[in-house]
Amino acid sequence: MYNLSMTDILKYEELKKNEDKFGIFYNRLVKTNEKFNLTAVTEKNEVAVKHFIDSLMGIEFIDVDKSVVDVGSGAGFPSLPMAIDRKDVKFTLVESNNKKCGFLNEIKEELQLENVDVLCARAEDIALKAEYRENFDYAVARAVAQTNTLLEYLLPFVKVGGKALLWKGESYGSELENSKNALNILGGEVKSVKKYSLGEYGERYIVVIEKIKSTPAKYPRGLGKERKCPL
């Protein structure tokens, strides 16, 4: 269906075995994108590789029957492709844009994803609430912000002993170098970095951060300070 030529990508099997659901996802994505911007990538092969397969690369880090919060979900990446493949995992998608939240809820209903919840809210607000703070096994984000900013959004959601997964490009090394202070303050430690290839679309990285101590109560700071004055 997707005319994929990248047989060297192992996660193609996850895409192939749920081909009908990914087909519905693709069609809804393109149709909605005509009304408002969800993604600059709309060609079938590119969506399959850059969005679906790239998202599925995080599956190996998520254990059975765990909980995941996706911060800045946008069009649902990386969590929705993983939710299609992993019914045992509970995904909470956090997105502040009302139109994007509407899209996420439509996809959830259309694909009957009972393991998905959508929260239309700002991550820096709900991370301060008791029912969400340090309540997730994993926090994930893809194409949201620089690493030092992103850590302040993610780590307050993660249990001590849990992990944050960051989808990154070639700049991941310099971003991590600039994030030492943020890691120290927020209670994170770099566990590993997974490098993989998307063939003609280049190389990508998933940075795994382990939560080794509780995040101080004043973080995230809110009011845009995470981006304006990163730790």
LINZIPE-V847205 format. One line per field, one symbol per residue. ss: DSSP state (H for helix, E for strand, - for the rest). phi: phi as a letter, one per 30 degrees, with the letter a starting at -180 (. if undefined). psi: psi as a letter, one per 30 degrees, with the letter a starting at -180 (. if undefined). Layout:
ss->???
phi->???
psi->???
//
This chain:
ss->-----------HHHHHH-HHHHHHHHHHHHHHH----------HHHHHHHHHHHHH--HHH-----EEEEE-------HHHHHHH----EEEEEE--HHHHHHHHHHHHH-----EEEEE--HHHH---------EEEEEEE----HHHHHHHHHHHEEEEEEEEEEE---HHHHHH--HHHHHHH-EEEEEEEEEE-HHH-EEEEEEEEE-------------HHHH---
phi->.chdccddcddedddddcedddddedddedddddcadcadcbdedddeddcddeddddeddcddhccbcccididjccddeddddcddccccccbcdddddddddddeddchcdcbbcccadeddddddedcdhccdbbbabhcadeddddddddddcddjdbcccdbcddeddddddcdddddddjcbdcabccbccidcjcbbcccccdcaddeddcddihidecdbdd
psi->efhkfiffjefeeeeefheeeeeeeeeeeeeeffeljekfjfkeeeeeeeeeeeefffeffjlkhlkkkjkhecggkfeeeeeefiffkkkjkjkfkeeeeeeeeeeeeefhifgkkkjjlkefefffkeffkhgkekklkkhelleeeeefeeeffklkfalkkjklafgeeeeeeggeeeeeefglkkelkkklkhbfgaklkjkjkkjflkkkffklfaggfeeeik.
//
